[in-house]
Amino acid sequence: MTGDQLATTGGQPAGTALFDLSGHVAAVIGGTGVLGGALCHGLGSAGAAVAVMGRSPERASARVAALQAQGVQAAAALIDAGDLASLQAAHRQVEQALGPVDILVNAAGVNSATPFFEIDLAEWHTILETNLTAAFLACQVFGRAMVARGQGGTIINISSASSEIPLSKVLTYSVSKAGINILTRYLARELAPHRIRVNAIVPGFFPAEQNRKLLSDERIHAILGHTPARRLGEPDELVGTAIWLASERASGFVTGTLIPVDGGFAAMTI
Ligand SMILES: NC(=O)c1ccc[n+]([C@@H]2O[C@H](COP(=O)([O-])OP(=O)(O)OC[C@H]3O[C@@H](n4cnc5c(N)ncnc54)[C@H](O)[C@@H]3O)[C@@H](O)[C@H]2O)c1
């Protein structure tokens, strides 16, 4: 059997070639955070150039330096995720630095455990703007450029276990993530003729910045009691799913899906 035959199965590339992202450019909104950061390193390890997009210049520069140390071509672009002008400017900056973006990851997010009657409009708007409006705007800005270029692309939104049946204490967050699911499915349909696939990863529970205050010992106990794997997730455990969704060779017929990565949380009853 020749090397070429070994590398293909029924005309499809096999093994690592399925997941090779060399020549692709990924923009990770919220790449400064815990899960977004893991996704930057994961997509970079698969060969993509990576734009780290976030609010904090220090965190963005540190992430870019870490990626470059890993041998990944990387650049930072500062944004306020809910602000259209900042996304447009950052998009131009990223394309100048790394080339056209064909992988967009929406991983910015905030959360708050406020009792229902105490949620004020400012908090309601901040959470919806950061978690949902930001993804909507990024899909417009980056999606429009993907359509204009005509070479396809992929969008990966980060949803939540709270997006279908809401978790206790986090109403606004749950509403925003329900919106992410709808955005994902709606856009999958709308953008399919342009070979742009839109999917969401639905993480279970991973210790991070935005949920540090929420994950009390009591809540972790309740979560683990509802998680067949009986543990919280490690950020790196999202990477394989993201690379698979980012690679057209690996998941070219997959669009409009919501993929749980949650230790079985979504499948649990009693
Ligand atoms: N950690 C979990 O268990 C979990 C579970 C399900 C979904 N998620 C989602 O994963 C994504 C990443 O969250 P994380 O858990 O890594 O939290 P994180 O707090 O570590 O990261 C969130 C990132 O979003 C950035 N951000 C917030 N507001 C922003 C704004 N206005 N403009 C630009 N950037 C902004 C933060 O600076 C940070 O870098 C979020 O969408 C979150 O809702 C997380």
The ligand as an ORCA input file, in Angstrom:
! r2SCAN-3c Opt
* xyz 0 1
  N     -16.842     27.868     32.132
  C     -17.957     27.165     31.939
  O     -18.300     26.248     32.698
  C     -18.834     27.485     30.772
  C     -19.905     26.638     30.526
  C     -20.732     26.903     29.438
  C     -20.472     27.983     28.622
  N     -19.412     28.788     28.896
  C     -19.186     29.911     27.991
  O     -17.865     29.858     27.506
  C     -17.464     31.160     27.103
  C     -16.113     31.462     27.738
  O     -16.281     31.657     29.125
  P     -15.222     31.188     30.238
  O     -15.937     30.218     31.083
  O     -13.925     30.830     29.607
  O     -15.111     32.509     31.090
  P     -13.961     33.593     31.200
  O     -14.521     34.617     32.129
  O     -12.675     32.960     31.562
  O     -13.869     34.170     29.731
  C     -14.802     35.070     29.191
  C     -14.062     36.031     28.327
  O     -14.995     36.966     27.774
  C     -14.378     38.220     27.810
  N     -15.369     39.292     27.758
  C     -16.359     39.540     28.636
  N     -17.022     40.641     28.249
  C     -16.435     41.077     27.107
  C     -16.661     42.164     26.232
  N     -17.637     43.047     26.421
  N     -15.847     42.302     25.167
  C     -14.867     41.423     24.932
  N     -14.613     40.383     25.712
  C     -15.389     40.225     26.796
  C     -13.634     38.243     29.113
  O     -12.690     39.268     29.158
  C     -13.021     36.861     29.074
  O     -11.825     36.863     28.350
  C     -18.593     32.102     27.544
  O     -19.461     32.314     26.472
  C     -19.301     31.275     28.610
  O     -20.641     31.664     28.759
  C     -18.601     28.566     29.945
*
